Every structure is written in structure tokens, then in C-alpha cells.
């Protein structure tokens, strides 16, 4: 990959949500990137098994990162929940359900926050490091003109605020760090399969992963705390 802001070579890349379409594609691309000495891919099916709703498993992942002896230079949290096990995005406030909302927040906001808690302190104080969390354009309050999808929109907006706060804290200890929220575009995956692209371009997972890595490579420390789409354009809060 071409990089406007190169990462030091020989470091570690880490992906949470590696069993998903985007996460798996990110792992494949990172393992082919000569800048990284190793890539750790965490998922519920991995070893150690990591579930972002289980803080103990996240702590185990952090321990595995430390055990490599390598400096983590890139961390991507590619987890997310939109539908499943009878839960669908709410079309109206009449569909709001406390348990469903709690599940959306547990996976989309609290989980990434706990990854930040355990993994962000492992990032180096010196040199460039990048921490990216997958969000969604649906989280943008300024762009929300049609409503619906209450839990997904709100939980992704919440993770944006969590990323913003983490970026500020991380920046105080590492001036070259970048911590951002990312919208991958409409990706062909199990998560998006029941829903159309809404007239937007649709990406295969490998193309989406390539786009995201290009965006991350192009971000400067002054971009930290931002919210960016697959082209690198900033999205309004």
C-alpha cells in the first residue's frame, strides 16, 4: 500500500472481528503487507476466543498482544451488530424494545469501548500508531433525514463519541497517534444482505478493506478523533 504517513516497519497489526466479512478481508490484506511482522486476528471463533461483550476475553486478547513482544502499530475494531436472532432494525418508535437496544449498544458501543480500555494503553508513545473503529454513516445526526434504525444509529453515534474521547486521551500520550471512526460504505456481507445499497455503490469485502487501509494510511495526527468514509472524506456528526 502507498502511505502518506508511513507506519514504522516490524510492528504488529491487530484486528478485532476477524471472522466478519470486512474483518477477514482486513486480516488477509494486512498479512500480505511487509510492514508488519505479525498480524493478530481476534474473533469469537479464534484462540483465544474474543467476544467484545465479554470484557475478560478482551483482557485475554490484550495479554496475547503483549505476549508477541511486538509493538502494536495498527488496531482495527471491525465488529458490529445490525440484525440477527429475531432482531431487526426498528422502522418506527413502536418497535423500540429495551433488550434489543441494550444488545445494539453492547456490541456497537460498549464492546469497542472495552477494546479501547485494554488495548489503547499498549500503543507506543513514540512513532505513528493508528486505531480505527468501524462505525456507519447511519450514525451521523446531521445526515439523518428519514429516521428509523433507532438502535443501530444511536449505538454507532455512541461509539463515535467514545472514539472522539479516546483520541483526545491517546493524543496526550502519543503525539503521532491517530484514533478515528470509519464508515466502510455498503459492503456485500451477511450484515447488509437483507438491505439494499440505497442507490449507493456496493463494495466486495476485499475492496472495502483496501479502501479502509488506504484511508487509515492517509490520515495525519491532526485528523485524530474524526469520522471518515471509505474515500477519506469527513462525515458530519
Beta strands, then each sheet from edge to edge (+ up, - down):
strand 1: 11-16
strand 2: 36-42
strand 3: 72-77
strand 4: 129-134
strand 5: 177-182
strand 6: 186-187
strand 7: 202-203
strand 8: 227-228
sheet 1: 2+ 1+ 3+ 4+ 5+ 8+
sheet 2: 6+ 7+
end
